[in-house]
Amino acid sequence: MSGSAVIGWDMGAALQLGAALGISPVAIAELLPPIEAVMVRKINEYMQAGSSLT
């Protein structure tokens, strides 16, 4: 790995995507942070193992 890491998601984009899908902003704000934390950790583990996401 070249020292790269994911540190988080673009929450503005996530809120816009949720709105486009008809999901309540309150639900997004409540559910997305714990999901983001797990996904960021897993993506970084995957990248550290030398796997490519593409």
Secondary structure, DSSP 8 states (H G I E B T S, - for coil): --S-------HHHHHHHHHHTT--HHHHHHHHHHHHHHHHHHHHHHHHTT----
